[in-house]
């Protein structure tokens, strides 16, 4: 076998090699084009705006932040056992296991906890719906599989923290109508806290 044949047998594109289609900056296939040098800044600005618009579609950005209030007397409410059926029992006191303070149940670290209001439906399959209050704890270290409050290019969003095969972080929705957000080096990305719970009102 001559050197030319050895070279041919080892060269070429390997199957499965290269960047996965749709995982790049614009999350879709791209092509190479030539443009006038004078128009390069204009095209770059347009592509940056286009990238942000595509990202915003799956972001479900949250904008309303609230701090818990601890300047009131503790609230102690009855916690009924699982034996209570729908419809109020006639002798309710017989089923009270203990008394529960909602603040103690929802909040682990007072000075590191705040609430955000859910916007959009990207996390509906884990029970987070628009108007719900998510409890966020900044003192906790985020692990893969945790629901987190992340900031991407200045926009806050709540998603499940995942990891790509390459090791890069991903933000996963809990709704099949939304796409995962692939984090790349060009994004400003930070995890602000771990979502430890949520609550809502029905009326």
QUIHU-V326629 format. One record per residue. N is the residue number from 0. OMEGA is omega as a letter, one per 30 degrees, with the letter a starting at -180 (999 if undefined). D_FIRST is the distance of its C-alpha to the first C-alpha in Angstrom with 1 decimal. Layout:
n	omega	d_first
N	OMEGA	D_FIRST
N	OMEGA	D_FIRST
This chain:
n	omega	d_first
0	a	0.0
1	a	3.8
2	a	6.8
3	a	8.2
4	l	6.3
5	a	6.9
6	a	10.3
7	a	11.0
8	a	10.6
9	a	12.9
10	l	15.3
11	a	18.2
12	l	21.5
13	l	21.7
14	l	24.3
15	a	27.6
16	l	26.7
17	a	29.2
18	l	33.0
19	a	34.7
20	l	36.5
21	a	40.1
22	a	39.9
23	a	40.0
24	a	43.0
25	l	44.5
26	l	43.4
27	l	42.1
28	l	39.1
29	l	39.2
30	a	38.0
31	l	37.7
32	l	40.6
33	a	42.0
34	l	45.7
35	a	48.1
36	a	48.2
37	a	51.9
38	a	51.5
39	l	49.0
40	a	51.8
41	a	53.4
42	l	50.2
43	l	49.5
44	l	53.0
45	a	52.7
46	l	49.5
47	l	51.1
48	l	54.1
49	l	51.9
50	l	50.0
51	l	53.3
52	l	54.7
53	l	51.8
54	a	52.1
55	a	55.9
56	a	55.5
57	a	54.3
58	a	56.0
59	a	59.6
60	l	60.8
61	a	63.8
62	a	66.5
63	a	69.5
64	l	69.8
65	l	72.8
66	l	73.8
67	l	75.6
68	a	79.3
69	a	80.6
70	l	84.1
71	a	85.8
72	l	87.1
73	l	84.6
74	a	84.5
75	a	84.8
76	a	84.4
77	l	84.6
78	a	81.3
79	l	81.9
80	a	80.2
81	l	77.8
82	a	80.8
83	l	82.2
84	l	81.6
85	a	81.7
86	a	85.3
87	a	87.2
88	a	88.5
89	l	92.3
90	a	92.3
91	a	89.4
92	a	90.3
93	a	89.5
94	a	85.8
95	l	85.4
96	l	82.9
97	l	83.1
98	a	83.5
99	l	80.5
100	a	80.3
101	l	77.6
102	l	76.8
103	a	75.9
104	a	73.8
105	a	71.8
106	l	71.6
107	a	70.0
108	a	70.2
109	a	73.0
110	l	72.1
111	a	68.5
112	l	69.1
113	a	69.7
114	l	69.7
115	a	67.8
116	a	68.6
117	l	65.9
118	l	65.2
119	a	63.2
120	a	61.6
121	a	58.1
122	a	59.2
123	a	61.5
124	l	59.7
125	l	60.6
126	l	64.1
127	a	64.2
128	l	66.1
129	a	67.6
130	l	70.7
131	l	69.7
132	l	70.0
133	l	66.9
134	a	67.5
135	l	65.1
136	a	65.0
137	a	63.4
138	a	63.6
139	l	61.1
140	a	57.3
141	l	55.3
142	l	52.8
143	a	50.2
144	l	52.3
145	l	55.5
146	a	57.3
147	l	57.5
148	a	59.2
149	l	56.5
150	a	56.9
151	l	54.3
152	l	54.9
153	a	58.6
154	l	59.0
155	l	59.9
156	l	58.6
157	a	58.7
158	l	55.6
159	a	53.8
160	l	51.4
161	l	47.8
162	l	44.4
163	l	41.1
164	l	37.8
165	a	37.0
166	a	40.2
167	l	42.2
168	l	45.7
169	l	46.7
170	a	50.2
171	l	50.7
172	l	53.6
173	a	55.6
174	a	55.9
175	l	53.2
176	l	54.5
177	a	53.2
178	l	49.6
179	l	48.3
180	l	48.5
181	a	45.2
182	l	46.0
183	a	43.9
184	a	44.2
185	l	46.2
186	l	49.0
187	a	52.0
188	l	52.0
189	l	54.3
190	a	55.7
191	a	59.5
192	l	60.5
193	l	60.2
194	a	62.2
195	a	64.2
196	l	66.5
197	l	68.3
198	a	71.6
199	l	73.3
200	l	76.8
201	l	77.7
202	999	81.0
